[in-house]
Amino acid sequence: MKKIIKKVLYVFAGIIIILLLAAGGFYLKFSSEVKGMSQANTQKINDSVYCIKDKFVNAYLFKGTTGWLMIDAG
């Protein structure tokens, strides 16, 4: 009986280690990608698209045939 419990604990510990390594890898990838991000300035992109710089994100205005559509890229 003790051998079975020992094997179960080893498998459980292995799963925990794999999950921690995956979380660490995800964090490293996420932090490196965030460092490369930057906001666009408020500007007219073309005749029907405008970019508006906010404090944290960019919002885009699209001119349609009947009105405007705003998309918050954040």
N, C-alpha and C positions, 0 to 999 in steps of 0.2 A: 504493500500500500504506500509506503514512503517513497518508493521509486516512481510511482505514478505522479504523486504530488510534486516531486522534484522535477520531473519532466515537464509538467504543466507550468511550473514556475519558470523554468528555463525558456519555454515557448513564450510565455507572457512577457518576460524580460526582453526577449528578442524582438517582439512586436513593439514594445515601448521604445526600444533603442532605434528601430527603423522609423517609427513615427517622429521621434525627436530629430533624427537626421534629416528627414523630409521637411519638417517644419523649419529647421535651420537653413536648409537649401532654399526653401521658398522665401524666407526672410532676406537672405543675401541677394537673391534675384530681384525681389521687390524693391529693396532699398537702392540697388544699383540702377534700376529703371526709373525710379522717382527722381534721382539726382539728375538724370538727363532731360527731365521735363521742364518746359518753360512756357510762359503765357505769351500769346500773340498780342500785339498792340491793337488798340481800337482803330479800325480802318475799314475802308470800303474795299472788298475783295474784287467784285465786279459789279455790273449794273444792278444785280438783284440779290447780292449776298453781302452782308456786313458783319464784321466781327466786333464784339464789344468786350473790352477787358474789364473784369470785375476784380475784387480783392483776391479771390482764390481760383476762379475758373474763367473760361471764356464762354460767352453766349453768342450764338449766331442768329442773325435775322435773315430770313428768306422772303423776298417779295414775290407774291403769287398774283394770279389774275384777279382775285377777289379780296385780297388782304395780305397780311403779314403772318409768318410763322416764326416763332422764336424757339430755339433749341439750346438748352443749357448742357454743354458738353461735359460738365462735371458729374 
